[in-house]
C-alpha cells in the first residue's frame, strides 16, 4: 500500500509530505483548493504523462516521491528488473524540470517512465472523476468485463490467433490478385536457389580453399625456401647450428675465468636448442609438402566457380552460403503462399483455431456478465434505484481481434422500465451512481492494493451519499482506499481524513494539506454541511455523522 507521498514544487504545492494508513481515507476541501492535485502528483510518480506546466511557477523542477510497502508480486517484479533492495521498501521518484525534461527512479536506480507505469499498474488503481464517461464506450465496457473475470490472457490468445488467421487470408487474397507476378517471382527464386544448390558451398569453405590455393600455387617457392633454410642451418659446409655450437663451447671454457659470461652461454644454449627444433620442423614440412599439379587445377576450378557465382549474385564469395539460406527461405515462403490449396487449408485451420479460443472466451464472458449484472443490480437497490436492474448484453459480431461478441451495459433505472444501453441513460445522477457501483464491484476483483476514487461520487447526495460512504469503507477493509470527495456523508465514514486548503504566500497561491484529528474533523464536516457559516447545529450534525 501507499505509505508516504512527498511533493515539491508541483503546480500550486510548495512542499508537502503525507503519511497514509490502511483502510479508507478521504481528502476534502473547498472547490479549487487543489484536492485532485494530490492524485495528479501520485499519477505522475506512477509514470503518468507530465510536462513543464506541472512545475510550480518560479521553481526549477517538480520532484515527487512515493513510498509503498512490498508484497510478493511487487518483490518478484523488482528482482526481475534488478531494482530489488531487501533493506528498504519500494520508492518511486519522478522529476520534471521547467523545460519539460523528465527523469525517473525506482529504489534509487534510474528507470524509464514505462517501467514506472508497469509497476504502477500493480500498485494503484485510479478511478477518475470522469470515469463514468469512459464507461459509455463499448470498448471500455468490454475491457472492464474481461478484467472483472480475469480473462485478459484469453483475450490476448484470441488476438494472436485472429492475427495469424487474417495474415493467411491476406496472403491468399494477394495471390489471387497478383497470381502472375507471384509465379514469376517464384520461378526467379527457383533458378537462383538451383544455381547455388549446384555449387553446394559450405560454411567457411571460401576461407579454407583460398588458403589451399595459395599454398598449392606457391608450392615450388615454398619447397625451395624451406630447403635453403634447412641447409643454412644444419646441412651446408659451414652450417649456422655448428658455428653457434662452437661459439657456445668456447665461451663455456671461459666461464672459469669470469662467471659474468653465464647469461651469454645460457642464451647461446637456448638458441642452439631453438635452431635444432627449427631444423626438425623444416624437415617435417619438406616431407609433407609436394608439388600436386592435379590438385592445384582442381582447386583453381573451384575458386573460379565460386568467384563467378559470387559476381553473378552480387555478393562476396564468403557470403554465398548465407545468400543460399536466405533465398531458400524466401522460396519456401513463396511456395507456401503460391500453393493455393495448401494456403486455403492453412487459412481454414487458422480460422478454426481462432474460433475455438474465441468461443471459449465467449462462454467465460457469459458467466462473468451474469455475475456482474447481479452484483450491480443488488448495489443499485442501496443507491436509491429500487427495482432497477443492470445487465450485460453480449451481441454477436463478425470475428474480431477481441472475440465474437461486443459487450454492452444495459440499465433499467426503475421497475417496469425497459433496459437501455448505459450510454442512453438520461439522468446524470443515475449514471454517476451506476458507474460508482460498477467501479466498487469491479475493484473487488483486482489484486491492486491501493484504490483511489477522485470525486466519483459527484452527482449524488443525501441518503445515497451515506450508502456510497459505507461501500467505500467496506472496500477499505480489504485494501487501502483513498477518495477525493465533497460529500460529508462519505467523508464521515473515513478512517483517516485530510483537508486541502489554499493560502497566499508572497503574493502566490499555495495549496496545503493536513491530516485532521477528531476535533478538526468535526469542523471540516460541519463546513461541508453548512458552508461558510458554521453553527452549533451544523457541528452537532457533524458529530452525529462521525458517530454513526
PAROGU-219248 format. One record per residue (C-alpha): y, z, x. Coordinates in nm, 3 decimals, m for minus. Each point is the difference from the previous one (the first is absolute). Layout:
<fivexs>
+---------+---------+---------+
:      py :      pz :      px :
+---------+---------+---------+
:       Y :       Z :       X :
...
+---------+---------+---------+
</fivexs>
This chain:
<fivexs>
+---------+---------+---------+
:      py :      pz :      px :
+---------+---------+---------+
:   0.000 :   0.000 :   0.000 :
:   0.367 :  m0.025 :   0.095 :
:   0.109 :   0.311 :   0.192 :
:   0.350 :  m0.075 :   0.128 :
:   0.256 :  m0.277 :  m0.021 :
:   0.288 :  m0.020 :   0.249 :
:   0.288 :  m0.240 :  m0.071 :
:   0.301 :  m0.078 :   0.217 :
:   0.288 :  m0.238 :  m0.083 :
:  m0.170 :  m0.170 :  m0.296 :
:   0.236 :  m0.154 :  m0.260 :
:   0.204 :   0.310 :  m0.101 :
:  m0.228 :   0.260 :   0.161 :
:   0.131 :   0.154 :   0.322 :
:  m0.280 :   0.229 :   0.117 :
:  m0.280 :   0.132 :  m0.214 :
:  m0.340 :   0.162 :   0.053 :
:  m0.223 :   0.098 :  m0.290 :
:  m0.332 :   0.181 :  m0.020 :
:  m0.238 :  m0.084 :  m0.284 :
:  m0.287 :   0.193 :  m0.150 :
:  m0.304 :  m0.106 :  m0.195 :
:   0.005 :  m0.027 :  m0.379 :
:   0.280 :  m0.140 :  m0.215 :
:   0.355 :  m0.024 :   0.142 :
:   0.315 :  m0.140 :  m0.160 :
:   0.337 :  m0.126 :   0.120 :
:   0.292 :   0.029 :  m0.240 :
:   0.375 :  m0.044 :   0.019 :
:   0.302 :  m0.169 :  m0.148 :
:  m0.012 :  m0.375 :  m0.055 :
:   0.099 :  m0.174 :   0.322 :
:  m0.067 :   0.304 :   0.217 :
:  m0.265 :  m0.190 :   0.192 :
:  m0.328 :   0.127 :  m0.150 :
:  m0.179 :  m0.327 :   0.069 :
:   0.135 :  m0.016 :   0.357 :
:  m0.271 :   0.245 :   0.104 :
:  m0.267 :  m0.235 :  m0.138 :
:   0.163 :  m0.299 :   0.168 :
:   0.005 :   0.184 :   0.333 :
:  m0.367 :   0.090 :  m0.027 :
:  m0.084 :  m0.358 :  m0.099 :
:   0.174 :  m0.117 :   0.319 :
:  m0.208 :   0.239 :   0.212 :
:  m0.309 :  m0.145 :  m0.170 :
:   0.085 :  m0.352 :   0.114 :
:   0.230 :  m0.117 :  m0.279 :
:   0.266 :  m0.263 :   0.050 :
:   0.319 :   0.115 :   0.165 :
:   0.329 :  m0.144 :   0.117 :
:   0.331 :   0.103 :   0.153 :
:   0.143 :   0.096 :  m0.341 :
:  m0.222 :   0.311 :   0.007 :
:   0.183 :   0.141 :   0.303 :
:   0.264 :   0.254 :  m0.101 :
:   0.354 :  m0.126 :   0.051 :
:   0.132 :   0.069 :   0.353 :
:  m0.352 :   0.092 :   0.127 :
:  m0.187 :  m0.203 :   0.264 :
:  m0.344 :   0.020 :  m0.161 :
:  m0.205 :   0.167 :  m0.272 :
:  m0.298 :   0.208 :   0.110 :
:  m0.276 :   0.115 :  m0.238 :
:  m0.312 :   0.203 :   0.081 :
:  m0.275 :   0.104 :  m0.239 :
:  m0.280 :   0.244 :   0.082 :
:  m0.331 :  m0.003 :  m0.188 :
:  m0.317 :   0.208 :   0.006 :
:  m0.314 :  m0.190 :   0.101 :
:  m0.317 :  m0.075 :  m0.190 :
:  m0.316 :  m0.173 :   0.117 :
:   0.106 :  m0.349 :  m0.108 :
:   0.339 :   0.026 :   0.172 :
:  m0.155 :   0.145 :   0.316 :
:  m0.250 :  m0.285 :   0.018 :
:   0.280 :  m0.255 :  m0.037 :
:   0.203 :   0.167 :   0.275 :
:  m0.301 :   0.003 :   0.235 :
:  m0.077 :  m0.364 :  m0.074 :
:   0.358 :  m0.103 :   0.082 :
:   0.030 :   0.243 :   0.294 :
:   0.272 :   0.220 :  m0.156 :
:  m0.213 :   0.315 :  m0.039 :
:   0.114 :   0.327 :   0.153 :
:  m0.221 :   0.300 :  m0.076 :
:   0.279 :   0.244 :   0.090 :
:   0.251 :  m0.110 :  m0.262 :
:   0.027 :  m0.114 :  m0.363 :
:   0.095 :  m0.355 :  m0.088 :
:   0.365 :  m0.086 :   0.070 :
:   0.153 :  m0.331 :  m0.108 :
:   0.345 :  m0.092 :   0.132 :
:   0.229 :  m0.295 :  m0.073 :
:   0.347 :  m0.089 :   0.128 :
:   0.238 :  m0.280 :  m0.095 :
:   0.320 :  m0.059 :   0.195 :
:   0.327 :  m0.138 :  m0.137 :
:  m0.102 :  m0.347 :   0.120 :
:  m0.308 :   0.010 :  m0.223 :
:  m0.251 :   0.045 :   0.283 :
:  m0.301 :   0.210 :  m0.100 :
:  m0.238 :   0.216 :   0.207 :
:  m0.307 :   0.195 :  m0.112 :
:  m0.228 :   0.267 :   0.145 :
:  m0.327 :   0.163 :  m0.103 :
:  m0.062 :   0.333 :   0.174 :
:   0.257 :  m0.094 :   0.263 :
:  m0.163 :  m0.335 :   0.083 :
:   0.183 :  m0.323 :  m0.078 :
:  m0.133 :  m0.168 :  m0.314 :
:   0.083 :  m0.296 :  m0.223 :
:   0.146 :   0.021 :  m0.349 :
:  m0.325 :  m0.159 :  m0.118 :
:  m0.200 :   0.290 :   0.145 :
:   0.235 :   0.245 :  m0.172 :
:  m0.059 :  m0.180 :  m0.330 :
:  m0.376 :   0.000 :   0.051 :
:  m0.024 :   0.374 :   0.060 :
:   0.280 :   0.065 :  m0.252 :
:  m0.213 :  m0.152 :  m0.278 :
:  m0.264 :   0.261 :   0.083 :
:   0.251 :   0.288 :  m0.007 :
:   0.245 :  m0.054 :  m0.286 :
:   0.008 :  m0.188 :  m0.331 :
:   0.355 :  m0.054 :  m0.133 :
:   0.061 :  m0.078 :  m0.367 :
:   0.356 :  m0.130 :  m0.024 :
:   0.235 :   0.053 :  m0.291 :
:  m0.047 :  m0.366 :  m0.094 :
:  m0.381 :   0.011 :   0.024 :
:  m0.030 :  m0.083 :  m0.371 :
:   0.169 :  m0.335 :   0.070 :
:  m0.277 :  m0.107 :   0.238 :
:  m0.258 :   0.107 :  m0.260 :
:   0.133 :  m0.275 :  m0.226 :
:  m0.146 :  m0.260 :   0.239 :
:  m0.361 :  m0.104 :  m0.053 :
:  m0.072 :  m0.010 :   0.373 :
:   0.117 :   0.361 :   0.037 :
:  m0.214 :   0.103 :  m0.297 :
:  m0.306 :  m0.164 :   0.156 :
:   0.064 :   0.165 :   0.337 :
:   0.041 :   0.340 :  m0.166 :
:  m0.326 :  m0.037 :  m0.196 :
:  m0.188 :  m0.103 :   0.315 :
:   0.147 :   0.295 :   0.192 :
:  m0.096 :   0.238 :  m0.280 :
:  m0.361 :  m0.116 :   0.021 :
:  m0.012 :  m0.023 :   0.379 :
:  m0.078 :  m0.372 :  m0.032 :
:   0.214 :  m0.126 :   0.289 :
:  m0.301 :  m0.085 :   0.217 :
:  m0.160 :  m0.202 :  m0.281 :
:   0.331 :  m0.179 :  m0.061 :
:   0.020 :  m0.088 :   0.369 :
:  m0.355 :  m0.141 :  m0.004 :
:   0.081 :  m0.207 :  m0.310 :
:   0.305 :  m0.142 :   0.179 :
:  m0.202 :  m0.092 :   0.309 :
:  m0.266 :  m0.182 :  m0.201 :
:   0.260 :  m0.172 :  m0.215 :
:   0.168 :  m0.135 :   0.313 :
:  m0.333 :  m0.125 :   0.139 :
:  m0.078 :  m0.179 :  m0.325 :
:   0.346 :  m0.159 :  m0.028 :
:  m0.013 :  m0.121 :   0.362 :
:  m0.324 :  m0.185 :  m0.072 :
:   0.149 :  m0.140 :  m0.320 :
:   0.297 :  m0.133 :   0.195 :
:  m0.230 :  m0.158 :   0.262 :
:  m0.189 :  m0.183 :  m0.273 :
:   0.320 :  m0.112 :  m0.170 :
:   0.146 :  m0.121 :   0.328 :
:  m0.319 :  m0.190 :   0.082 :
:   0.001 :  m0.170 :  m0.336 :
:   0.364 :  m0.098 :   0.051 :
:  m0.025 :  m0.105 :   0.364 :
:  m0.365 :  m0.105 :   0.029 :
:   0.071 :  m0.312 :   0.211 :
:   0.218 :   0.168 :   0.262 :
:  m0.238 :   0.295 :   0.023 :
:  m0.295 :  m0.231 :   0.065 :
:   0.196 :  m0.185 :   0.270 :
:   0.079 :   0.330 :   0.169 :
:  m0.366 :   0.098 :  m0.019 :
:  m0.106 :  m0.330 :   0.164 :
:   0.251 :   0.053 :   0.280 :
:  m0.126 :   0.352 :   0.065 :
:  m0.362 :  m0.116 :  m0.008 :
:   0.073 :  m0.260 :   0.272 :
:   0.186 :   0.253 :   0.216 :
:  m0.270 :   0.265 :  m0.033 :
:  m0.265 :  m0.264 :   0.073 :
:   0.174 :  m0.106 :   0.322 :
:   0.029 :   0.356 :   0.121 :
:  m0.357 :   0.075 :  m0.103 :
:  m0.121 :  m0.288 :   0.222 :
:   0.180 :   0.156 :   0.294 :
:  m0.163 :   0.339 :  m0.067 :
:   0.243 :   0.181 :   0.225 :
:  m0.068 :   0.370 :   0.048 :
:   0.245 :   0.289 :   0.045 :
:   0.105 :   0.023 :   0.365 :
:  m0.173 :  m0.328 :   0.093 :
:   0.320 :  m0.172 :   0.115 :
:   0.077 :   0.270 :   0.253 :
:  m0.353 :   0.006 :   0.144 :
:  m0.046 :  m0.376 :   0.017 :
:   0.343 :  m0.046 :   0.160 :
:  m0.102 :   0.239 :   0.276 :
:  m0.335 :  m0.177 :   0.046 :
:   0.170 :  m0.340 :   0.017 :
:   0.242 :   0.123 :   0.264 :
:  m0.289 :   0.139 :   0.205 :
:  m0.216 :  m0.314 :  m0.025 :
:   0.290 :  m0.237 :   0.066 :
:   0.083 :   0.181 :   0.324 :
:  m0.357 :   0.085 :   0.104 :
:   0.018 :  m0.197 :   0.328 :
:   0.324 :   0.169 :   0.106 :
:  m0.138 :   0.338 :  m0.100 :
:  m0.318 :  m0.048 :   0.207 :
:   0.192 :  m0.131 :   0.298 :
:   0.247 :   0.286 :  m0.006 :
:  m0.270 :   0.265 :  m0.042 :
:  m0.207 :  m0.147 :   0.287 :
:   0.302 :  m0.011 :   0.232 :
:   0.086 :   0.362 :  m0.080 :
:  m0.357 :   0.114 :   0.066 :
:  m0.008 :  m0.185 :   0.330 :
:   0.329 :   0.149 :   0.122 :
:  m0.114 :   0.350 :  m0.086 :
:  m0.355 :   0.002 :   0.133 :
:  m0.142 :  m0.339 :   0.108 :
:   0.248 :  m0.174 :   0.240 :
:  m0.007 :   0.014 :   0.380 :
:   0.244 :   0.290 :  m0.010 :
:  m0.043 :   0.157 :  m0.347 :
:   0.267 :   0.239 :  m0.122 :
:  m0.257 :   0.265 :  m0.086 :
:  m0.140 :   0.006 :   0.356 :
:   0.348 :   0.017 :   0.153 :
:   0.101 :   0.281 :  m0.228 :
:  m0.321 :   0.191 :   0.078 :
:   0.064 :  m0.040 :   0.375 :
:   0.354 :   0.136 :  m0.038 :
:  m0.135 :   0.296 :  m0.196 :
:  m0.261 :   0.081 :   0.267 :
:   0.260 :  m0.017 :   0.277 :
:   0.235 :   0.238 :  m0.178 :
:  m0.285 :   0.239 :  m0.082 :
:  m0.053 :   0.049 :   0.375 :
:   0.366 :   0.088 :   0.041 :
:  m0.015 :   0.278 :  m0.261 :
:  m0.116 :   0.240 :   0.269 :
:   0.340 :  m0.041 :   0.168 :
:   0.222 :   0.008 :  m0.312 :
:  m0.114 :   0.114 :  m0.346 :
:   0.313 :  m0.159 :  m0.150 :
:  m0.196 :  m0.328 :  m0.007 :
:  m0.238 :   0.142 :  m0.263 :
:   0.187 :  m0.143 :  m0.303 :
:   0.000 :  m0.342 :   0.171 :
:  m0.374 :   0.003 :   0.064 :
:  m0.066 :   0.119 :  m0.358 :
:   0.210 :  m0.285 :  m0.136 :
:  m0.184 :  m0.250 :   0.218 :
:  m0.333 :   0.136 :  m0.118 :
:   0.106 :  m0.043 :  m0.364 :
:   0.124 :  m0.354 :   0.076 :
:  m0.334 :  m0.091 :   0.160 :
:  m0.190 :   0.130 :  m0.301 :
:   0.228 :  m0.195 :  m0.239 :
:  m0.044 :  m0.321 :   0.204 :
:  m0.377 :   0.045 :  m0.005 :
:   0.010 :   0.044 :  m0.380 :
:   0.219 :  m0.310 :  m0.024 :
:  m0.259 :  m0.196 :   0.198 :
:  m0.276 :   0.107 :  m0.240 :
:   0.215 :  m0.098 :  m0.300 :
:   0.084 :  m0.343 :   0.145 :
:  m0.366 :  m0.069 :   0.074 :
:  m0.092 :   0.097 :  m0.358 :
:   0.273 :  m0.229 :  m0.135 :
:  m0.116 :  m0.292 :   0.221 :
:  m0.356 :   0.056 :  m0.116 :
:   0.088 :  m0.009 :  m0.371 :
:   0.261 :  m0.279 :   0.001 :
:  m0.094 :  m0.365 :   0.017 :
:   0.137 :  m0.339 :  m0.093 :
:  m0.112 :  m0.096 :  m0.355 :
:   0.153 :  m0.337 :  m0.099 :
:  m0.208 :  m0.018 :  m0.319 :
:   0.124 :   0.338 :  m0.125 :
:   0.356 :  m0.093 :   0.102 :
:  m0.015 :  m0.316 :  m0.215 :
:  m0.140 :   0.201 :  m0.290 :
:   0.276 :   0.261 :   0.025 :
:   0.271 :  m0.267 :   0.036 :
:  m0.123 :  m0.170 :  m0.318 :
:   0.011 :   0.333 :  m0.186 :
:   0.352 :   0.077 :   0.127 :
:   0.117 :  m0.346 :  m0.108 :
:  m0.156 :   0.038 :  m0.346 :
:   0.172 :   0.336 :  m0.051 :
:   0.331 :  m0.135 :   0.127 :
:  m0.015 :  m0.307 :  m0.226 :
:  m0.083 :   0.207 :  m0.308 :
:   0.273 :   0.253 :   0.077 :
:   0.260 :  m0.279 :   0.026 :
:  m0.119 :  m0.150 :  m0.327 :
:   0.037 :   0.333 :  m0.182 :
:   0.325 :   0.091 :   0.181 :
:  m0.130 :   0.334 :   0.123 :
:  m0.068 :   0.149 :   0.343 :
:  m0.364 :  m0.048 :   0.119 :
:  m0.061 :   0.377 :  m0.005 :
:   0.110 :   0.010 :  m0.370 :
:  m0.254 :  m0.258 :  m0.125 :
:  m0.251 :   0.264 :  m0.108 :
:   0.267 :   0.179 :  m0.211 :
:   0.106 :  m0.333 :  m0.149 :
:  m0.360 :  m0.071 :  m0.101 :
:  m0.029 :   0.339 :  m0.172 :
:   0.333 :  m0.047 :  m0.182 :
:  m0.079 :  m0.350 :  m0.125 :
:  m0.352 :   0.103 :  m0.103 :
:   0.144 :   0.282 :  m0.213 :
:   0.254 :  m0.236 :  m0.159 :
:  m0.276 :  m0.248 :  m0.077 :
:  m0.216 :   0.273 :  m0.152 :
:   0.285 :   0.118 :  m0.221 :
:   0.087 :  m0.354 :  m0.103 :
:  m0.365 :  m0.083 :  m0.064 :
:  m0.021 :   0.299 :  m0.232 :
:   0.321 :  m0.108 :  m0.170 :
:  m0.113 :  m0.361 :  m0.042 :
:  m0.342 :   0.079 :  m0.137 :
:   0.106 :  m0.009 :  m0.364 :
:  m0.320 :   0.139 :  m0.145 :
:  m0.018 :   0.279 :   0.256 :
:   0.369 :   0.074 :  m0.052 :
:  m0.045 :   0.023 :  m0.377 :
:  m0.297 :   0.229 :   0.050 :
:   0.202 :   0.227 :   0.231 :
:   0.287 :   0.002 :  m0.246 :
:  m0.228 :   0.099 :  m0.288 :
:  m0.164 :   0.269 :   0.211 :
:   0.342 :   0.141 :   0.094 :
:   0.107 :  m0.004 :  m0.366 :
:  m0.309 :   0.191 :  m0.109 :
:   0.057 :   0.250 :   0.282 :
:   0.357 :   0.049 :  m0.122 :
:  m0.104 :   0.034 :  m0.365 :
:  m0.260 :   0.260 :   0.092 :
:   0.250 :   0.241 :   0.157 :
:   0.279 :  m0.089 :  m0.248 :
:  m0.222 :   0.083 :  m0.299 :
:  m0.104 :   0.326 :   0.166 :
:   0.369 :   0.083 :   0.049 :
:   0.066 :  m0.086 :  m0.365 :
:  m0.263 :   0.247 :  m0.121 :
:   0.145 :   0.273 :   0.222 :
:   0.347 :  m0.073 :  m0.136 :
:  m0.127 :   0.034 :  m0.358 :
:  m0.127 :   0.349 :   0.072 :
:   0.323 :   0.107 :   0.174 :
:   0.212 :  m0.160 :  m0.276 :
:  m0.178 :   0.206 :  m0.268 :
:   0.039 :   0.325 :   0.195 :
:   0.367 :  m0.063 :   0.080 :
:   0.075 :  m0.091 :  m0.363 :
:  m0.154 :   0.323 :  m0.125 :
:   0.180 :   0.214 :   0.259 :
:   0.345 :  m0.151 :  m0.062 :
:  m0.051 :   0.016 :  m0.378 :
:  m0.078 :   0.372 :   0.028 :
:   0.312 :   0.055 :   0.213 :
:   0.215 :  m0.186 :  m0.255 :
:  m0.088 :   0.255 :  m0.266 :
:   0.173 :   0.267 :   0.209 :
:   0.301 :  m0.220 :   0.065 :
:   0.124 :  m0.019 :  m0.362 :
:  m0.194 :  m0.317 :  m0.066 :
:  m0.256 :   0.149 :  m0.239 :
:  m0.234 :  m0.261 :  m0.143 :
:   0.098 :  m0.247 :   0.269 :
:  m0.255 :  m0.170 :   0.219 :
:  m0.029 :  m0.177 :   0.331 :
:  m0.261 :  m0.256 :   0.096 :
:  m0.066 :  m0.248 :   0.277 :
:  m0.085 :  m0.358 :  m0.100 :
:  m0.195 :  m0.221 :   0.240 :
:   0.091 :  m0.357 :  m0.091 :
:  m0.226 :  m0.274 :   0.133 :
:   0.168 :  m0.248 :   0.235 :
:  m0.109 :  m0.285 :   0.222 :
:  m0.162 :   0.113 :   0.328 :
:   0.268 :   0.147 :   0.225 :
:   0.022 :   0.193 :   0.324 :
:   0.024 :   0.327 :  m0.196 :
:  m0.296 :  m0.071 :  m0.230 :
:  m0.080 :  m0.142 :  m0.343 :
:   0.233 :   0.213 :  m0.212 :
:   0.366 :   0.088 :  m0.019 :
:   0.087 :   0.361 :  m0.079 :
:   0.245 :   0.084 :  m0.279 :
:   0.112 :   0.346 :  m0.110 :
:   0.026 :   0.032 :  m0.380 :
:   0.184 :   0.278 :  m0.183 :
:   0.027 :   0.114 :  m0.359 :
:   0.282 :   0.254 :  m0.020 :
:  m0.115 :   0.150 :  m0.331 :
:  m0.304 :   0.013 :  m0.226 :
:  m0.046 :  m0.314 :  m0.205 :
:   0.210 :  m0.212 :   0.233 :
:  m0.159 :  m0.302 :   0.161 :
:  m0.039 :   0.029 :   0.377 :
:   0.238 :  m0.224 :   0.191 :
:   0.043 :  m0.083 :   0.368 :
:   0.179 :   0.275 :   0.192 :
:   0.269 :  m0.252 :   0.095 :
:   0.093 :  m0.035 :  m0.369 :
:   0.035 :   0.371 :  m0.079 :
:   0.350 :   0.026 :  m0.150 :
:   0.087 :   0.364 :   0.070 :
:   0.111 :   0.082 :   0.353 :
:  m0.098 :   0.361 :  m0.061 :
:  m0.351 :  m0.098 :  m0.103 :
:  m0.032 :  m0.221 :   0.305 :
:   0.114 :   0.280 :   0.230 :
:  m0.245 :   0.249 :  m0.153 :
:  m0.295 :  m0.241 :   0.013 :
:   0.081 :  m0.096 :   0.357 :
:   0.017 :   0.364 :   0.100 :
:  m0.335 :   0.069 :  m0.163 :
:  m0.154 :  m0.295 :   0.183 :
:   0.157 :   0.111 :   0.330 :
:  m0.133 :   0.355 :  m0.033 :
:  m0.348 :  m0.107 :  m0.108 :
:  m0.040 :  m0.267 :   0.267 :
:   0.133 :   0.238 :   0.264 :
:  m0.297 :   0.226 :  m0.071 :
:  m0.229 :  m0.278 :   0.122 :
:   0.162 :  m0.038 :   0.339 :
:  m0.083 :   0.214 :   0.303 :
:   0.361 :  m0.013 :   0.122 :
:   0.096 :   0.364 :   0.072 :
:   0.371 :  m0.028 :  m0.090 :
:   0.138 :  m0.156 :  m0.319 :
:   0.371 :  m0.058 :  m0.058 :
:   0.159 :  m0.078 :  m0.336 :
:   0.360 :  m0.122 :   0.023 :
:   0.161 :   0.050 :  m0.344 :
:  m0.301 :  m0.148 :  m0.180 :
:   0.085 :   0.238 :  m0.289 :
:   0.319 :  m0.187 :  m0.086 :
:   0.028 :  m0.091 :  m0.368 :
:  m0.178 :   0.311 :  m0.130 :
:   0.110 :   0.352 :  m0.092 :
:  m0.058 :   0.303 :  m0.222 :
:  m0.358 :   0.112 :  m0.057 :
:  m0.134 :  m0.317 :   0.163 :
:   0.175 :   0.096 :   0.323 :
:  m0.179 :   0.334 :  m0.003 :
:  m0.333 :  m0.180 :  m0.037 :
:   0.092 :  m0.225 :   0.291 :
:   0.076 :   0.306 :   0.210 :
:  m0.339 :   0.147 :  m0.085 :
:  m0.171 :  m0.329 :   0.091 :
:   0.168 :  m0.007 :   0.340 :
:  m0.073 :   0.368 :   0.063 :
:  m0.366 :  m0.055 :  m0.090 :
:  m0.008 :  m0.291 :   0.241 :
:   0.150 :   0.229 :   0.265 :
:  m0.302 :   0.229 :  m0.019 :
:  m0.209 :  m0.262 :   0.185 :
:   0.261 :  m0.150 :   0.232 :
:   0.362 :   0.019 :   0.107 :
:   0.239 :  m0.140 :  m0.264 :
:   0.372 :  m0.056 :   0.055 :
:   0.222 :  m0.109 :  m0.289 :
:   0.366 :  m0.100 :  m0.021 :
:   0.107 :   0.095 :  m0.354 :
:   0.300 :   0.061 :  m0.223 :
:  m0.200 :   0.187 :  m0.266 :
:   0.012 :   0.384 :  m0.003 :
:  m0.333 :   0.009 :  m0.188 :
:  m0.164 :  m0.179 :   0.295 :
:   0.187 :   0.190 :   0.273 :
:  m0.094 :   0.336 :  m0.148 :
:  m0.371 :  m0.074 :   0.048 :
:   0.030 :  m0.042 :   0.378 :
:  m0.143 :   0.229 :   0.265 :
:   0.283 :  m0.093 :   0.237 :
:   0.353 :  m0.108 :  m0.092 :
:   0.256 :  m0.187 :   0.215 :
:   0.360 :  m0.058 :  m0.104 :
:   0.194 :  m0.303 :   0.119 :
:   0.378 :   0.020 :   0.012 :
:   0.298 :  m0.183 :   0.145 :
:   0.280 :   0.143 :   0.210 :
:   0.306 :  m0.136 :   0.176 :
:   0.011 :   0.043 :   0.377 :
:   0.283 :  m0.137 :   0.209 :
:   0.093 :  m0.233 :  m0.282 :
:  m0.355 :  m0.135 :  m0.034 :
:  m0.265 :   0.065 :  m0.265 :
:  m0.309 :   0.181 :   0.128 :
:  m0.324 :   0.059 :  m0.193 :
:  m0.162 :   0.341 :   0.034 :
:  m0.339 :   0.132 :  m0.111 :
:  m0.116 :   0.361 :  m0.017 :
:  m0.306 :   0.182 :  m0.125 :
:   0.083 :   0.231 :  m0.294 :
:  m0.112 :   0.357 :  m0.052 :
:  m0.070 :   0.138 :  m0.348 :
:   0.363 :   0.096 :  m0.071 :
:   0.131 :  m0.335 :   0.116 :
:  m0.262 :  m0.179 :  m0.210 :
:   0.132 :   0.171 :  m0.312 :
:   0.351 :  m0.132 :   0.078 :
:  m0.126 :  m0.353 :   0.069 :
:  m0.216 :  m0.016 :  m0.313 :
:   0.295 :   0.134 :  m0.199 :
:   0.223 :  m0.271 :   0.144 :
:  m0.258 :  m0.263 :  m0.098 :
:  m0.010 :   0.146 :  m0.352 :
:   0.367 :   0.057 :  m0.061 :
:   0.197 :  m0.224 :   0.234 :
:   0.317 :   0.119 :   0.176 :
:   0.059 :   0.305 :  m0.225 :
:  m0.280 :   0.249 :   0.063 :
:  m0.016 :   0.280 :  m0.256 :
:  m0.212 :   0.307 :  m0.047 :
:  m0.194 :  m0.190 :  m0.265 :
:  m0.089 :  m0.286 :   0.236 :
:  m0.102 :   0.250 :   0.269 :
:  m0.223 :   0.177 :  m0.253 :
:  m0.154 :  m0.330 :  m0.100 :
:  m0.052 :  m0.085 :   0.368 :
:  m0.178 :   0.331 :   0.060 :
:  m0.221 :  m0.066 :  m0.302 :
:  m0.094 :  m0.344 :   0.131 :
:  m0.086 :   0.141 :   0.342 :
:  m0.196 :   0.286 :  m0.154 :
:  m0.203 :  m0.236 :  m0.216 :
+---------+---------+---------+
</fivexs>
